[in-house]
Amino acid sequence: MSYDISLKLNKHIFEKNLFMALTNNDIMKKLRVAHKLRDDDIVKICSLVDFAVSKSELGAIFRNENHEKYMECGDQFLRNFLNGLVIHLRGPMPERKKPEPKTTI
């Protein structure tokens, strides 16, 4: 009898943890709040990596999942935003100096 209860309990805990995973939309929302970003800022950040995004697309990404105009944030969008955020926070990478060829005499 206790074996059935523990199986049901473990199954319930496992299912609950599956639903608690963060989606790309959740990550975008958390980054937006953590860095105090407005829609204009996010558009500028995406433009740093030549990724065009409109304010209406951002509005759809930040909507509630149950809203009819909700849009799922794709991996490509999140990747480009993160790359742009790195450039925004750190600045562009400095040019690498090419090593001079060694001459032997």
C-alpha positions in Angstrom: 0.0 0.0 0.0 2.7 2.5 0.9 4.6 1.6 -2.3 1.6 2.9 -4.4 1.5 6.1 -2.4 5.2 6.8 -2.9 5.0 6.1 -6.6 2.1 8.5 -7.0 3.9 11.1 -4.9 7.1 10.7 -6.9 5.2 11.0 -10.1 3.5 14.1 -8.9 6.8 15.7 -7.9 8.3 14.8 -11.2 5.4 16.3 -13.2 5.5 19.4 -11.1 9.2 19.9 -11.8 8.6 19.5 -15.5 6.2 22.4 -15.5 8.5 24.6 -13.5 11.2 24.8 -16.2 11.9 28.3 -17.6 10.9 29.1 -21.1 12.7 31.5 -23.4 9.9 34.0 -22.7 10.5 33.7 -19.0 14.2 34.3 -19.4 13.6 37.3 -21.6 11.2 38.7 -19.0 13.7 38.2 -16.2 16.5 39.8 -18.1 14.3 42.7 -19.0 13.5 43.4 -15.3 17.0 42.7 -14.0 18.6 45.1 -16.4 15.7 47.6 -16.3 15.3 47.5 -20.1 12.6 49.3 -22.1 11.4 48.2 -25.5 13.6 50.8 -27.2 16.6 49.4 -25.3 15.9 45.9 -26.4 15.5 47.0 -30.1 18.9 48.8 -29.9 20.6 45.8 -28.2 19.3 43.5 -31.0 20.5 45.9 -33.6 24.0 45.6 -32.2 24.1 42.1 -33.7 22.2 43.1 -36.9 19.0 41.4 -35.7 15.9 43.4 -36.6 13.0 43.2 -34.1 10.0 45.4 -33.8 8.2 46.7 -30.7 5.1 44.8 -31.6 7.1 41.5 -31.6 8.5 42.4 -28.2 5.0 43.1 -27.0 3.9 39.6 -28.2 6.8 37.9 -26.5 6.2 39.7 -23.1 2.4 38.9 -23.1 0.8 36.3 -20.9 0.8 32.8 -22.4 -3.0 32.7 -22.5 -3.3 35.9 -24.6 -4.3 35.4 -28.2 -1.4 37.5 -29.5 1.2 35.7 -27.4 4.3 34.7 -29.4 6.8 32.1 -28.2 10.4 33.4 -28.0 12.5 31.2 -30.2 16.1 30.1 -29.6 17.5 32.3 -32.3 15.8 35.4 -30.9 17.1 34.7 -27.4 20.6 33.9 -28.7 20.8 37.1 -30.7 19.5 39.1 -27.8 22.1 37.6 -25.4 24.9 38.3 -27.8 23.7 41.9 -28.2 23.4 42.2 -24.4 27.1 41.1 -24.0 28.1 43.8 -26.5 25.9 46.4 -24.8 27.3 45.7 -21.3 31.0 45.0 -22.2 31.5 46.9 -25.4 32.6 45.5 -28.7 35.5 43.1 -28.7 38.9 44.8 -29.5 40.5 44.0 -32.8 43.1 41.1 -32.5 46.6 42.0 -33.5 48.0 39.7 -36.1 51.3 38.2 -35.0 54.2 39.3 -37.1 55.8 36.5 -39.0 59.1 35.5 -37.5 62.1 35.7 -39.8 65.0 33.5 -39.3 68.5 34.4 -40.4 
